[in-house]
């Protein structure tokens, strides 16, 4: 049964990661040296069974319950895949509204119409076309979206770009690093309690491949490694009591963005989406 409360198993200060191929979330401590060359074995086994992750706690007794009812959700990249499932699950949990920032106008407006009709609320889902590599455009949108200091906001950064050609390196860095940093810091600035905001959560997504050595997507994987240390810094226990904003990381397993077999592939998106909304791959 769908719960009206979203469970994210994290420490009171969140410096941790939620891995979707095991039932518990993990909180990093000082990591031991490990070999990341054998990436295939790492991805095939549950992370809790891999010696390479021995530097991470695999159990956490501290649980934070988030009531998604009446929260305003902003998802960067929700037109397909994991982002689309996060949007749907959050609506089922009773969020007040969802804003989808994406560049796919056709899919974005179609989703906006579909869910606004379903909920009989023209403001339930809003699509805004946004090229996240444009820093000024992204800042402008966030200033307009997160301007109500009495609301609780949840921002999910899901968009990403893989380097499919050698000449895409700058474009990949702009999307995966610069845009993520801009989005996170601007959201934090507008949401933090010590600056008049109501607090909230920022959830940044990345594939579990960041723990592996993947030479064929070297730029993409290197970008996503930056995301882990960036989140750990913002999630430090010294910051949360002041800001009231939890910065979280969700590292998801394999998914497929192709649409050749939509019925089968759609099932692959639900586990990482549930990790964001429910804190577990099972409900």
C-alpha positions in Angstrom: 0.0 0.0 0.0 1.2 3.5 -0.7 2.4 5.3 2.4 1.8 9.0 2.7 5.2 9.4 4.3 8.4 9.1 2.4 11.1 7.2 4.2 14.7 8.1 3.6 17.0 6.2 5.9 19.8 8.6 6.6 21.7 10.0 9.5 20.5 13.2 11.2 23.1 15.0 9.1 23.0 13.5 5.7 26.4 12.8 4.1 25.3 9.4 2.8 24.2 7.6 -0.2 21.2 5.5 -1.0 22.0 2.5 -3.2 19.0 1.0 -4.8 20.2 -2.6 -5.1 20.2 -3.1 -1.3 17.5 -2.5 1.2 19.4 -0.1 3.5 21.0 3.2 2.8 24.7 3.8 3.4 26.6 6.5 5.2 30.2 6.9 4.2 33.0 7.0 6.7 36.7 7.2 5.8 37.0 4.8 2.9 39.5 2.0 2.7 41.6 1.7 -0.5 39.9 -0.5 -3.0 40.3 -1.7 -6.6 37.8 -0.4 -9.0 39.1 -2.0 -12.2 36.7 -4.9 -12.1 33.6 -2.8 -12.7 31.5 -5.6 -14.1 31.7 -7.7 -11.0 30.8 -4.7 -8.9 27.7 -3.9 -10.8 26.5 -7.5 -10.9 26.6 -8.1 -7.1 24.8 -6.3 -4.3 27.0 -3.6 -3.0 26.8 -5.0 0.5 28.5 -8.2 -0.8 31.5 -6.4 -2.4 34.7 -5.9 -0.5 35.3 -2.8 -2.5 32.6 -1.0 -0.5 34.0 -2.0 2.9 34.6 1.7 3.6 30.9 2.3 3.7 28.5 1.5 6.4 25.8 -0.8 5.1 23.4 -0.3 8.0 21.8 2.8 9.5 19.5 2.8 12.5 18.7 6.5 12.0 15.6 7.1 9.9 14.2 10.4 8.8 10.5 10.5 7.8 9.5 13.1 5.2 5.8 13.9 4.8 5.5 14.7 1.1 2.0 16.0 1.5 1.8 19.7 0.7 5.5 19.8 -0.3 6.4 21.5 -3.6 8.6 19.3 -5.7 11.0 20.5 -8.4 12.5 17.8 -10.7 15.3 18.7 -13.1 14.9 16.2 -15.9 11.5 14.5 -15.5 10.3 13.9 -19.0 11.4 10.3 -19.1 13.0 7.5 -17.3 13.8 7.8 -13.6 12.8 11.4 -13.4 9.3 10.7 -14.8 8.8 7.9 -12.3 9.9 10.2 -9.4 7.3 12.7 -10.6 4.5 10.1 -10.7 5.4 8.6 -7.3 5.6 11.9 -5.7 2.1 12.8 -7.0 0.8 9.6 -5.5 2.3 10.6 -2.2 0.3 13.8 -2.2 2.7 16.6 -3.0 1.1 20.0 -3.5 2.7 20.5 -6.9 5.5 19.3 -9.2 7.6 21.4 -11.6 9.4 19.7 -14.3 12.5 21.4 -15.7 13.5 19.8 -19.0 14.4 20.6 -22.6 11.9 18.1 -24.1 8.9 20.4 -24.8 6.7 17.8 -26.5 7.0 15.3 -23.6 6.9 18.0 -20.9 3.7 19.6 -22.0 2.1 16.2 -22.6 2.9 15.2 -19.0 1.6 18.5 -17.8 -1.7 18.1 -19.6 -2.1 14.4 -18.5 -1.6 15.0 -14.8 -3.5 18.2 -14.6 -6.4 16.5 -16.2 -6.1 13.5 -13.9 -6.0 15.6 -10.7 -8.4 18.3 -12.0 -5.9 20.9 -11.0 -4.3 23.1 -13.7 -1.4 23.9 -11.3 -0.6 20.3 -10.2 2.2 19.8 -12.7 4.0 22.6 -14.5 6.5 22.2 -17.3 9.2 24.8 -17.8 11.6 24.5 -20.7 15.1 24.9 -19.3 18.5 24.4 -20.7 20.4 23.7 -17.5 23.7 24.6 -19.1 22.6 28.2 -19.2 23.5 29.4 -15.7 21.5 32.7 -15.9 18.4 30.9 -17.1 18.6 28.3 -14.4 19.1 30.8 -11.6 16.2 32.9 -12.9 13.9 29.9 -12.9 14.9 28.9 -9.4 14.4 32.4 -8.1 10.8 32.4 -9.5 10.0 28.8 -8.3 11.4 28.9 -4.8 10.2 32.4 -3.8 7.6 31.3 -1.2 9.5 31.2 2.0 6.6 29.5 3.8 6.7 26.4 1.6 8.7 23.3 2.0 10.5 22.5 -1.3 12.2 19.3 -2.5 14.6 19.7 -5.4 15.7 16.6 -7.3 18.6 16.9 -9.8 18.2 14.0 -12.2 19.4 15.4 -15.6 22.6 14.2 -17.0 24.5 13.8 -20.3 26.8 11.0 -21.4 29.8 11.7 -23.6 28.9 9.8 -26.8 31.6 11.5 -28.8 35.1 12.8 -27.9 34.2 16.3 -28.8 31.4 16.4 -26.2 33.6 16.8 -23.1 32.8 20.5 -22.5 29.1 20.0 -23.0 29.1 17.0 -20.6 30.9 19.0 -17.9 28.5 21.9 -18.3 25.6 19.6 -17.8 26.8 17.2 -15.2 29.0 19.5 -13.0 28.4 23.2 -13.6 24.6 22.8 -13.8 24.4 20.5 -10.8 26.5 22.9 -8.7 24.5 25.9 -9.8 21.1 24.2 -9.1 22.2 22.9 -5.7 23.7 26.0 -4.4 20.9 28.3 -5.6 18.3 26.0 -4.2 20.2 25.8 -0.9 20.5 29.6 -0.8 16.7 30.1 -1.3 15.6 27.3 1.0 17.9 27.6 4.0 16.2 28.5 7.3 19.0 30.9 8.5 18.2 33.1 5.5 14.4 33.1 6.0 13.5 29.9 4.1 11.6 26.9 5.4 14.2 24.3 4.9 13.6 21.2 2.7 15.7 18.7 0.8 18.0 18.5 -2.2 18.3 15.1 -3.8 21.1 14.6 -6.4 21.1 11.4 -8.5 24.0 9.5 -9.9 24.6 6.0 -11.2 26.4 3.5 -9.0 29.1 3.4 -11.7 30.8 6.3 -10.0 32.4 3.6 -7.8 33.8 1.9 -10.8 36.5 2.5 -13.4 34.6 2.9 -16.7 37.0 4.0 -19.4 34.4 4.2 -22.2 32.5 7.0 -20.4 35.5 8.6 -18.8 34.2 12.2 -18.8 30.7 11.3 -17.6 31.9 9.0 -14.9 34.5 11.5 -13.7 31.8 14.2 -13.6 29.6 12.1 -11.4 32.4 11.3 -9.0 32.6 15.1 -8.3 28.9 14.9 -7.4 29.6 12.6 -4.5 32.2 14.7 -2.7 30.2 17.8 -3.4 27.2 16.3 -1.7 29.2 15.0 1.2 30.5 18.5 1.9 27.1 20.2 1.8 25.6 17.3 3.9 28.1 17.8 6.7 26.6 17.8 10.2 27.8 21.3 10.8 25.5 22.8 8.1 22.1 21.1 8.6 21.3 22.6 12.0 21.7 26.1 10.5 20.2 25.6 7.0 17.5 23.0 7.7 18.2 21.7 4.2 19.2 18.1 3.8 21.5 17.4 0.8 21.2 13.8 -0.2 22.7 11.4 -2.8 21.0 8.5 -4.5 23.2 6.2 -6.5 21.0 4.0 -8.7 21.8 0.8 -10.6 21.5 0.0 -14.3 18.7 1.5 -16.3 18.1 1.8 -20.0 16.9 5.0 -21.7 16.0 3.3 -25.0 12.3 2.9 -25.8 12.3 -0.2 -28.0 10.6 -2.3 -25.3 8.8 0.3 -23.1 6.8 -2.1 -21.1 9.8 -4.1 -20.0 12.2 -1.2 -19.6 9.7 0.9 -17.5 10.1 -1.6 -14.7 13.8 -0.7 -14.5 13.0 2.9 -13.5 10.8 2.2 -10.5 13.6 1.0 -8.1 15.7 4.2 -8.3 12.5 6.3 -8.2 11.3 4.5 -5.1 14.7 5.1 -3.5 14.1 8.8 -3.8 10.5 8.8 -2.6 10.5 5.8 -0.2 14.1 5.2 0.7 13.9 1.5 -0.4 13.4 -0.5 -3.5 10.4 -2.2 -1.9 7.2 -0.7 -0.6 
